[in-house]
Amino acid sequence: MSNFETRAGLQVDGALAGFVEQEVLAPLGQDPAAFWQGFADLLARFAPRNRDLLAKRDELQARIDAWHIERRGQPHDADAYRAFLHDIGYLVPAPADFTIGTQNVDPEIATMAGPQLVVPVLNARFLLNAANARWGSLYDAFYGTDALEHAPPARIASYDPDRGAAVIAAGRAFLNMALPLVDQSWSDIAGEHDGTLQDESQFVGKTDRGLLFCNNGLHIEVIFDSTSAIGKTDPAGISDIILESALTTICDLEDSVAAVDAQDKLLAYRNWLGVNRGDLEESFDKGGKTLTRKLAGDKNFTAEDGSEHSLPGRSLLFVRNVGHLMTNPAIRLPDSSEVPEGIMDAVITSAIGAQDVKGLGHYTNSRKGSIYIVKPKMHGPEECAFTNDLFDAVEDLLHLPRHTVKVGVMDEERRTSANLGACIHAVRDRIVFINTGFLDRTGDEIHTSMQAGPMIRKGAMKSSTWLTAYEARNVGIGLRHGLSGRAQIGKGMWAAPDLMGAMMKEKIAHLNAGANTAWVPSPTAATLHALHYHQKDVFEVQKGLGDVPGLELLLTIPLAEGINWSEDEVREELDNNAQGLLGYVVRWIDAGVGCSKVPDIHDVGLMEDRATLRISSQHMANWLLHGVCTQDQVMDALKRMAAKVDAQNAGDPAYQPMAGNWEGTAFQAACDLVFKGVDQPSGYTEPLLHQWRRVKKAG
């Protein structure tokens, strides 16, 4: 139970108030009373606007629902539909030509291309691992995954020389591609003083362990150590190849976390403060030994002229705030209602980031003096303009220069992707990022057109007309408005962390499409995905991209017209959705885990978060609404898949089985997500998840 304290008419959780005042404001030299009064004034201005924007979402959805219901049974009229969306203000006129004006953007975002991690901020160990994933061992990544298709398996626990030889050969092949030598292969050199680069400008300097090079803007450190287990078997004494890997990391307070109250939010803010101050540490047991994680220092090197330099040792950090929908009981407004969580996040995460801007930490995150916030789940340009105004007010509250707080816009809602140019225009002087999100975008696609008819199967969405247009439009519109060289144009997650071989074959498509960053599920995956950016100069790819697909393609509704599925096909689809839904929900509700590697129906581990849950629950709700399946069929699938999920979690001593415990919080939450799915705002899962998680936490 929270112990609330009064601050400028607000009721603030006591622990949170103490944290803000003592650990955030005091180092900044800010007066707590002035801060809380300013925060209260800000809430008085923006909380009503927030409510109005949510009401507009509901109003537009109701009108779209009514339009589809009135025309049910008639062929879809794409022209009439588009005219209707214009008439109701869902579609707005595109702005006149413009170029974004964002200034003071770090090179990791503006002029470099490379992998991006997303990490739940509640897990300190994962957070530190991600922050330290700026540099990664290529040898370890090759040796410990299936990335090398023909490498022999390791036969012994410590180090298998045959597999090691395959790893070394692959490493040499990479060096020959990225750093070609004059009339020589990297396999032929005798040591670090042997060999001449074809392009001598690629040599950067010497580190304490070897030589530092650069290709396509990314650094490569070749480690020479003839005394090490690997180096002593190598003719050149090369013991490892270290790649600059995760250039940026999103520290996530949203889709990948289960934060429902003041206690959860305080932990999230404390971890965000720890990586900004540079003093976050986490100890854990591994193999009977206690290990401690902390942030890595910078990488020092000596240039050819003898001058000393350093490169960042850590990934450049964004923080992802929550969207506009949810409220949180950590702070209550004067009318006793809960604070809009996105506004609370904006103020507190920016105040924490201000410590980095003012140089108060052990390390520097932004060398350009910026605070980077990713804002998800915004619907259209009005909501983007609201965020821009909110960030203006936050900067004024914290005495920060205008546009210190930068914004990343997640292009994951249909009204945003349909009006993307106008959305970018609304934040044109602070935008540093646009990113597609297939799963949330699909969930919103289903919900927006829920009443139009039954949707195609979930797997077929990946080849649907709207999705192809969506991905291409995101890149094309971003380039049209000058994001190249100023901001990131991103692509989504590779969800299977154990299938690195497949990732290496498929994920280069993101670079070919013009994305200068793309999400990966682990530091190891970041190191492997970095290889793609050595193969392709994305900024050159962007110069050759063509026309932007038309809006009519984006608005193509993925209806299953003329399809009659067999009973087995319906059962298969329901089972697939139910298993993924239950596997994620049971961890969210019972354990408070917002993102983890969850086995799918084929026992393949996939990274799951609320976006994957949204599409599964909405798809089942859609089929139920339109009579593709019955409530009994859905419940049968949920109960059978509960037993499967129980079996998949049998090795976890803390796991509470769902099968037979049909009144348990996790199973009830899963049922609500489906059977109440049509009525959930924008099809979001957060309201029901938060409700049931609070029930679980209350015992």
C-alpha positions in Angstrom: 0.0 0.0 0.0 1.4 3.4 -1.0 2.1 6.0 1.6 1.1 9.2 -0.2 2.5 12.7 0.5 1.1 16.0 -0.6 3.1 18.0 -3.1 1.5 21.2 -4.7 -1.9 19.6 -4.4 -0.8 16.3 -5.9 -0.8 13.1 -3.9 2.6 11.5 -4.6 3.8 8.1 -3.4 6.2 8.8 -0.6 9.0 6.7 -1.8 8.8 8.1 -5.3 8.7 11.7 -3.9 11.8 11.0 -1.9 13.6 9.5 -4.9 12.8 12.5 -7.1 13.7 15.1 -4.5 16.9 13.5 -3.1 18.4 11.6 -6.0 17.1 13.4 -9.1 16.5 17.1 -8.2 19.2 17.6 -5.5 22.2 16.9 -7.9 20.6 19.3 -10.4 20.3 22.0 -7.8 16.6 22.3 -8.4 14.2 23.5 -5.7 11.7 20.7 -4.9 8.8 23.0 -4.1 9.2 24.8 -7.4 9.5 21.5 -9.3 6.3 20.1 -7.8 4.4 23.3 -8.4 5.6 23.4 -11.9 4.7 19.7 -12.4 1.2 20.3 -11.0 0.8 23.3 -13.4 2.0 21.1 -16.3 -0.5 18.4 -15.4 -3.4 20.9 -15.2 -2.6 22.0 -18.7 -1.9 18.6 -20.3 -4.0 16.0 -18.5 -7.3 17.4 -20.0 -5.7 17.5 -23.5 -4.6 13.9 -23.0 -8.2 12.9 -22.1 -9.5 14.7 -25.1 -7.1 12.9 -27.5 -8.2 9.5 -26.1 -11.8 10.5 -26.5 -11.2 11.4 -30.1 -9.7 7.9 -30.7 -12.9 6.4 -29.4 -15.1 8.7 -31.5 -13.2 8.0 -34.7 -13.3 4.2 -34.0 -17.0 4.3 -33.3 -17.6 6.1 -36.7 -15.4 3.6 -38.5 -17.2 0.7 -36.9 -20.6 2.2 -37.8 -19.5 2.7 -41.5 -18.5 -1.0 -41.8 -21.6 -2.3 -40.0 -23.8 -0.3 -42.3 -22.1 -1.8 -45.4 -21.8 -5.3 -44.1 -22.4 -7.8 -46.9 -21.5 -5.3 -49.6 -18.2 -5.3 -51.6 -15.6 -3.0 -50.0 -15.5 0.3 -51.8 -12.0 1.6 -51.4 -12.6 5.1 -52.9 -15.7 5.7 -50.7 -13.8 4.4 -47.6 -10.9 6.8 -48.2 -13.3 9.7 -48.8 -15.1 8.8 -45.5 -11.8 8.8 -43.6 -11.0 12.3 -44.9 -14.5 13.5 -44.0 -14.2 12.4 -40.4 -10.6 13.8 -39.9 -9.0 10.4 -39.7 -6.9 11.3 -42.8 -5.5 14.9 -42.9 -3.9 16.8 -45.7 -0.2 16.2 -46.2 2.0 19.1 -45.2 3.9 21.1 -47.8 7.4 20.0 -48.5 9.7 20.4 -45.5 12.9 19.1 -44.1 13.3 18.3 -40.4 15.4 20.7 -38.4 16.7 18.6 -35.6 20.0 19.8 -34.2 22.6 18.3 -31.7 22.1 14.7 -32.7 24.7 12.1 -31.7 26.4 10.4 -34.7 25.2 7.0 -33.5 21.8 8.2 -34.5 22.4 10.6 -37.3 25.4 9.5 -39.4 26.2 5.9 -38.3 24.2 2.7 -39.2 24.0 -0.3 -37.0 22.0 -2.6 -34.7 19.6 -1.4 -32.0 18.6 -3.2 -28.8 15.4 -2.9 -26.8 15.7 -3.9 -23.2 13.3 -4.0 -20.2 14.4 -1.2 -17.8 13.1 -3.2 -14.8 15.8 -5.9 -15.3 19.1 -4.3 -14.2 21.3 -7.2 -15.4 19.7 -7.1 -18.9 19.9 -3.3 -18.9 23.6 -3.4 -18.2 24.3 -6.1 -20.7 22.5 -4.1 -23.4 24.3 -0.8 -22.5 27.6 -2.7 -22.7 26.7 -4.3 -26.1 28.4 -1.4 -27.9 31.3 -3.8 -28.4 31.0 -7.6 -28.9 33.2 -10.6 -29.7 32.7 -11.9 -33.2 34.5 -15.2 -32.2 32.1 -15.7 -29.3 29.1 -14.9 -31.4 30.1 -17.4 -34.1 31.2 -20.1 -31.6 28.1 -19.9 -29.4 25.3 -19.8 -32.1 24.2 -21.4 -35.3 25.3 -18.5 -37.4 28.0 -20.6 -39.1 26.0 -23.0 -41.2 28.7 -25.6 -41.8 30.7 -25.3 -38.6 31.2 -28.6 -36.7 29.4 -28.8 -33.4 31.4 -28.4 -30.2 32.3 -31.8 -28.9 33.8 -30.8 -25.5 32.6 -28.4 -22.9 35.6 -26.0 -22.8 36.9 -25.3 -26.2 36.6 -27.5 -29.3 39.5 -26.8 -31.7 37.6 -28.0 -34.8 34.7 -25.7 -34.2 37.2 -23.0 -33.2 39.0 -23.4 -36.6 35.7 -22.8 -38.4 35.1 -19.7 -36.3 38.7 -18.4 -37.1 38.2 -19.0 -40.8 34.9 -17.1 -40.8 36.6 -14.3 -38.9 39.4 -14.1 -41.5 36.8 -14.1 -44.3 35.1 -11.1 -42.6 38.4 -9.2 -42.4 39.1 -9.9 -46.0 35.7 -8.5 -47.0 35.7 -5.4 -44.6 39.5 -4.6 -44.5 41.1 -6.0 -47.7 44.9 -6.1 -47.8 47.2 -5.4 -50.7 48.1 -8.7 -52.5 47.5 -10.7 -49.3 44.8 -12.5 -47.3 44.3 -12.0 -43.6 44.9 -15.7 -43.4 48.5 -15.2 -44.5 49.7 -12.5 -42.2 52.3 -13.4 -39.5 51.4 -10.8 -36.9 50.1 -7.4 -36.2 52.9 -5.7 -38.1 52.3 -7.7 -41.2 50.0 -6.7 -44.1 49.0 -3.5 -45.8 45.5 -2.2 -46.1 44.2 -1.5 -49.6 42.6 1.6 -48.1 45.0 2.9 -45.5 42.4 5.4 -44.2 40.6 2.4 -42.5 43.4 2.2 -39.9 42.3 4.1 -36.8 45.0 3.3 -34.2 46.4 1.0 -31.6 44.6 -0.2 -28.5 46.1 -1.8 -25.5 45.2 -5.2 -27.0 45.6 -4.8 -30.8 44.7 -2.7 -33.8 41.6 -0.6 -34.5 40.1 -0.1 -37.9 36.9 1.4 -39.4 34.6 0.3 -42.2 31.3 1.8 -43.2 31.5 4.0 -40.1 31.8 1.0 -37.7 34.9 0.1 -35.8 36.7 -3.3 -35.8 39.3 -4.2 -33.1 41.6 -7.1 -34.0 43.1 -8.5 -30.8 46.6 -10.0 -31.0 47.5 -12.3 -28.0 49.7 -15.2 -28.8 49.6 -16.4 -25.2 45.8 -17.0 -25.1 44.1 -20.3 -25.7 43.0 -19.2 -29.2 45.9 -16.9 -30.1 48.6 -19.5 -29.5 47.0 -21.7 -32.1 46.8 -18.9 -34.6 49.8 -18.2 -37.0 49.2 -14.4 -36.6 48.4 -14.6 -32.9 44.9 -13.2 -33.4 42.8 -14.2 -30.4 39.6 -12.3 -31.2 37.8 -9.8 -33.4 35.7 -7.2 -31.5 33.0 -5.4 -33.5 31.2 -2.2 -32.7 27.8 -3.6 -32.4 24.7 -2.1 -30.7 25.2 1.6 -31.5 21.9 2.4 -29.7 19.7 0.8 -27.0 16.2 1.6 -26.0 15.7 1.3 -22.3 12.0 0.4 -22.2 9.4 1.4 -19.7 6.6 0.3 -22.1 5.9 -2.9 -24.1 8.6 -5.1 -22.5 7.8 -4.3 -18.8 5.1 -5.1 -16.4 4.9 -1.8 -14.4 1.5 -1.2 -12.8 2.1 0.8 -9.6 4.4 3.1 -7.8 6.7 0.3 -6.7 7.3 -0.8 -10.3 7.7 2.7 -11.6 10.2 3.6 -8.9 12.4 0.6 -9.8 12.2 1.6 -13.5 13.2 5.2 -12.8 16.0 4.1 -10.4 17.5 1.8 -13.1 17.3 4.6 -15.7 19.0 6.9 -13.2 21.7 4.3 -12.6 22.7 4.0 -16.2 22.7 7.8 -16.6 24.9 8.3 -13.5 27.0 5.3 -14.5 26.8 3.6 -11.1 24.2 0.9 -11.7 25.5 -2.5 -10.7 23.9 -6.0 -10.4 25.4 -9.1 -8.8 24.2 -12.6 -9.6 25.2 -16.2 -9.3 26.7 -18.0 -12.2 28.2 -21.5 -11.9 28.5 -21.1 -8.2 30.4 -17.8 -8.5 29.0 -14.3 -7.7 29.5 -12.0 -10.6 28.9 -8.3 -10.7 27.8 -6.4 -13.8 28.5 -2.7 -14.2 28.9 -0.2 -17.1 31.9 -0.6 -19.3 34.4 2.2 -19.7 35.4 3.9 -22.9 37.7 2.3 -25.5 41.1 4.2 -25.6 43.4 4.1 -28.6 46.5 5.8 -29.9 46.3 7.3 -33.4 49.1 6.9 -35.9 50.4 10.4 -35.1 50.7 9.5 -31.4 47.7 11.4 -30.2 45.4 9.8 -27.6 41.7 9.3 -28.2 38.7 7.3 -27.0 35.5 5.8 -28.4 32.3 5.3 -26.4 32.3 2.0 -24.5 28.6 1.9 -24.2 25.6 2.0 -26.4 23.9 5.4 -26.8 20.7 5.1 -24.7 17.2 6.1 -25.5 14.4 5.7 -23.0 11.0 4.6 -24.2 8.1 6.3 -22.3 4.6 4.8 -22.2 2.0 6.1 -24.6 -1.0 8.3 -24.0 -3.5 5.7 -22.9 -2.6 4.5 -19.4 -2.7 6.1 -16.0 -0.7 5.1 -12.9 -1.5 5.3 -9.2 2.0 6.5 -8.3 0.7 10.1 -8.4 -2.9 11.3 -8.0 -4.3 14.6 -9.3 -6.2 17.0 -7.2 -9.5 15.3 -8.3 -8.0 12.0 -7.0 -7.7 10.5 -10.5 -4.5 8.7 -11.5 -1.8 10.7 -13.3 -1.5 10.1 -17.1 1.5 7.8 -17.1 3.1 9.2 -20.3 3.2 12.6 -18.8 4.7 11.3 -15.6 7.3 9.5 -17.6 8.1 12.5 -19.7 8.9 14.6 -16.7 10.8 12.1 -14.5 12.8 10.4 -17.2 13.8 13.8 -18.6 14.8 15.1 -15.2 17.0 12.0 -14.8 18.4 12.6 -18.3 19.2 16.1 -17.3 21.9 14.8 -15.1 23.7 13.4 -18.1 23.2 16.7 -20.0 24.8 18.5 -17.1 27.7 16.1 -16.9 26.9 14.7 -13.5 27.5 11.0 -14.3 30.6 8.9 -14.3 30.2 8.5 -18.1 28.6 10.5 -20.9 25.6 9.2 -22.7 24.9 12.0 -25.2 28.0 13.9 -26.3 25.7 16.4 -27.9 23.8 17.2 -24.8 20.5 15.6 -25.8 17.9 13.4 -24.1 16.4 10.8 -26.3 12.8 9.6 -25.7 11.0 7.1 -27.8 7.2 7.8 -27.8 5.1 4.8 -28.8 1.5 4.3 -29.7 0.6 7.8 -30.9 -2.4 8.1 -33.2 -1.9 10.7 -35.8 -0.4 14.2 -36.0 -2.5 15.7 -33.2 -1.0 13.3 -30.7 2.5 14.0 -32.0 1.8 17.7 -31.6 0.7 17.1 -28.1 4.0 15.3 -27.4 5.9 18.1 -28.9 4.1 20.7 -26.7 4.6 18.4 -23.6 8.3 18.2 -24.2 8.5 22.0 -24.6 6.8 22.2 -21.2 9.1 19.6 -19.6 12.2 21.5 -20.9 10.8 24.7 -19.4 10.1 23.0 -16.1 13.7 21.6 -16.0 15.4 24.8 -17.3 16.7 22.9 -20.4 17.3 24.6 -23.7 14.5 24.1 -26.3 14.7 20.8 -28.1 17.1 19.2 -25.7 14.5 16.4 -25.4 14.5 14.6 -28.7 11.7 12.2 -29.8 11.5 8.9 -31.6 8.2 8.3 -33.2 7.0 4.7 -33.4 5.1 4.3 -36.6 3.0 1.5 -35.3 -0.6 2.8 -35.4 -2.7 3.0 -38.6 -3.6 6.7 -38.2 0.1 7.5 -37.8 1.3 5.5 -40.8 -1.5 6.9 -42.9 -0.5 10.5 -41.9 3.2 10.0 -41.4 4.4 13.1 -43.1 2.1 15.2 -40.9 3.3 13.3 -37.8 6.9 14.0 -38.6 6.0 17.7 -39.3 4.5 18.0 -35.8 7.8 17.1 -34.2 10.1 18.3 -37.0 12.6 20.1 -34.8 13.1 17.3 -32.3 12.6 14.0 -34.2 15.5 11.6 -34.3 13.8 8.3 -35.1 10.9 6.6 -37.0 10.5 2.9 -36.7 8.0 0.4 -38.0 6.4 -2.1 -35.6 4.8 -5.0 -37.5 2.9 -6.5 -34.6 1.4 -3.5 -33.0 0.6 -2.1 -36.5 -1.1 -5.4 -37.3 -3.0 -5.3 -34.0 -4.2 -1.8 -34.8 -5.1 -2.8 -38.4 -7.3 -5.6 -37.1 -9.0 -3.4 -34.4 -9.6 -0.4 -36.7 -11.3 -2.6 -39.2 -12.8 -5.0 -36.6 -16.4 -4.6 -38.0 -15.4 -4.9 -41.6 -15.3 -8.7 -41.6 -13.0 -11.6 -40.7 -9.3 -11.1 -41.2 -6.9 -13.3 -43.1 -4.8 -15.7 -40.9 -2.1 -14.1 -38.8 0.7 -15.7 -40.7 -0.6 -14.3 -44.0 -0.4 -10.8 -42.7 3.3 -10.8 -43.5 2.7 -10.8 -47.2 -0.4 -8.6 -47.2 -0.7 -5.5 -49.4 -1.0 -3.0 -46.6 2.1 -4.3 -44.8 4.3 -4.1 -47.9 3.1 -0.5 -48.5 3.5 0.3 -44.8 7.2 -0.7 -44.6 8.1 1.0 -47.8 6.2 4.2 -47.0 7.9 4.5 -43.6 11.4 4.6 -45.3 10.3 6.7 -48.3 8.5 9.4 -46.3 11.3 9.6 -43.8 13.8 10.1 -46.6 11.5 12.7 -48.3 11.6 14.8 -45.2 15.4 14.7 -44.7 15.9 12.1 -42.0 18.9 10.5 -43.7 22.0 11.9 -42.0 19.9 13.5 -39.2 17.8 10.6 -37.7 17.2 6.9 -37.6 14.9 5.1 -40.0 14.3 1.8 -38.3 12.9 -1.7 -38.8 11.5 -4.2 -36.3 12.7 -7.1 -34.2 14.2 -10.4 -35.1 12.1 -12.4 -32.6 14.0 -15.7 -32.5 17.2 -15.3 -30.4 18.3 -18.9 -31.0 18.0 -18.8 -34.8 21.0 -16.7 -35.7 21.7 -18.6 -38.9 18.3 -17.6 -40.2 18.8 -14.0 -39.0 22.0 -13.7 -40.9 20.3 -14.8 -44.1 17.1 -12.7 -43.7 17.8 -9.5 -41.7 20.0 -7.9 -44.3 16.7 -7.2 -46.1 16.2 -4.4 -43.6 19.4 -2.7 -44.9 18.3 -3.3 -48.5 15.0 -1.5 -47.7 16.9 1.6 -46.5 16.8 1.1 -42.7 19.9 2.5 -40.9 19.0 0.6 -37.8 17.0 -2.5 -36.9 16.1 -4.3 -33.7 17.8 -7.4 -32.4 17.0 -9.5 -29.4 20.4 -9.8 -27.6 23.9 -8.4 -27.5 25.1 -11.5 -29.4 22.6 -10.9 -32.1 23.8 -7.2 -32.3 27.3 -8.4 -33.0 26.2 -10.7 -35.8 23.8 -8.2 -37.3 26.6 -5.7 -37.3 28.2 -7.8 -40.1 25.4 -6.7 -42.4 26.3 -3.1 -42.0 29.9 -3.9 -43.1 28.4 -5.5 -46.2 26.1 -2.7 -47.0 26.5 1.1 -46.9 22.9 2.0 -45.9 23.3 5.6 -46.7 24.2 4.7 -50.3 21.2 2.4 -50.4 19.0 5.2 -49.3 20.1 7.4 -52.2 18.8 4.8 -54.7 15.4 4.2 -53.3 12.4 5.0 -55.5 8.8 6.2 -55.2 6.7 6.0 -52.1 3.7 3.5 -52.4 0.3 5.2 -52.5 -2.1 5.6 -49.6 -4.6 3.3 -51.3 -2.3 0.4 -50.8 -1.8 1.2 -47.2 -5.5 1.3 -46.6 -6.2 -2.1 -48.1 -8.0 -4.0 -45.4 -6.7 -7.6 -45.0 -10.1 -9.2 -45.2 -10.5 -12.9 -45.8 -13.0 -12.4 -48.7 -14.1 -15.6 -50.3 -12.2 -17.9 -48.0 -13.8 -20.8 -46.2 -11.4 -22.4 -43.8 -11.8 -26.0 -42.8 -12.4 -27.0 -39.2 -8.8 -28.1 -38.9 -7.5 -24.8 -40.2 -9.6 -22.9 -37.7 -8.5 -25.1 -34.9 -4.8 -24.7 -35.9 -5.1 -20.9 -36.0 -6.9 -20.7 -32.7 -4.3 -23.0 -31.1 -1.4 -20.9 -32.4 -2.9 -17.7 -31.1 -4.1 -19.2 -27.8 -0.7 -20.8 -27.0 1.3 -17.6 -27.7 -1.2 -15.5 -25.7 -1.2 -17.8 -22.7 2.6 -18.3 -22.7 3.1 -14.5 -22.5 0.2 -13.6 -20.2 1.1 -16.2 -17.5 4.5 -14.7 -17.0 3.2 -11.1 -17.1 0.4 -11.7 -14.6 2.0 -14.2 -12.2 5.7 -13.2 -12.4 5.6 -9.5 -13.5 7.8 -10.3 -16.5 7.0 -8.1 -19.4 9.3 -9.6 -22.1 11.0 -12.9 -22.3 11.8 -15.8 -24.6 8.6 -17.7 -24.7 8.3 -21.1 -26.5 5.8 -21.0 -29.4 3.5 -23.8 -30.3 6.4 -25.6 -32.0 8.7 -25.1 -28.9 10.8 -22.4 -30.7 11.7 -19.7 -28.3 10.5 -16.3 -29.5 10.8 -12.9 -27.8 7.3 -11.9 -26.8 6.0 -8.5 -25.6 2.6 -6.7 -25.5 2.7 -6.1 -29.2 2.6 -9.9 -29.9 -0.2 -10.2 -27.4 -2.2 -7.5 -29.0 -2.3 -9.2 -32.4 -3.1 -12.6 -31.1 -5.9 -11.4 -28.9 -7.4 -9.1 -31.5 -7.2 -11.8 -34.2 -9.1 -14.3 -32.0 -11.7 -11.6 -31.1 -12.2 -10.8 -34.8 -12.8 -14.3 -35.8 -15.2 -14.8 -32.8 -17.1 -11.6 -33.7 -17.7 -12.7 -37.3 -18.6 -16.3 -36.6 -15.5 -18.0 -38.0 -15.3 -19.8 -34.6 -17.5 -20.1 -31.6 -16.9 -19.2 -28.0 -16.8 -22.9 -27.1 -14.1 -23.4 -29.8 -12.0 -20.5 -28.4 -12.4 -21.8 -24.8 -11.4 -25.3 -25.9 -8.3 -23.9 -27.5 -7.4 -21.8 -24.4 -7.8 -24.8 -22.1 -5.8 -27.2 -24.3 -3.1 -24.7 -24.8 -3.0 -23.9 -21.1 -1.9 -27.5 -20.5 0.8 -27.1 -23.2 2.1 -23.9 -21.7 2.2 -25.6 -18.3 4.3 -28.4 -19.7 6.6 -25.9 -21.4 7.2 -24.2 -18.0 7.5 -27.5 -16.0 11.1 -26.8 -15.1 10.3 -23.5 -13.3 9.7 -24.2 -9.6 7.9 -20.9 -9.1 5.5 -21.5 -12.0 1.8 -21.9 -11.1 0.0 -24.2 -13.6 -3.1 -22.8 -15.3 -4.8 -26.1 -16.4 -7.5 -27.0 -13.9 -7.1 -23.6 -12.2 -9.5 -21.9 -14.5 -10.3 -19.1 -11.9 -6.7 -18.2 -11.6 -5.6 -14.6 -12.5 -3.5 -15.5 -15.5 -6.1 -17.7 -17.2 -8.9 -15.2 -16.4 -6.7 -12.4 -17.9 -6.2 -14.4 -21.1 -9.9 -15.0 -21.4 -10.7 -11.4 -20.9 -8.2 -10.3 -23.6 -10.1 -12.4 -26.2 -13.7 -12.2 -25.1 -13.6 -8.5 -24.3 -11.1 -7.8 -27.1 -13.6 -6.0 -29.4 -14.2 -3.4 -26.7 -10.7 -2.7 -25.6 -9.4 0.8 -26.6 -7.6 0.4 -29.9 -7.3 -3.3 -29.1 -4.6 -2.5 -26.5 -3.9 -5.2 -23.9 -2.6 -2.9 -21.1 -5.9 -2.1 -19.3 -6.7 -5.7 -18.7 -3.1 -6.7 -18.0 -2.7 -4.0 -15.4 -6.1 -4.8 -13.8 -5.2 -8.5 -13.4 -1.6 -7.9 -12.4 -2.8 -5.6 -9.6 -5.2 -8.4 -8.5 -2.3 -10.8 -8.4 0.0 -8.4 -6.5 -2.8 -7.8 -3.9 -2.7 -11.6 -3.2 
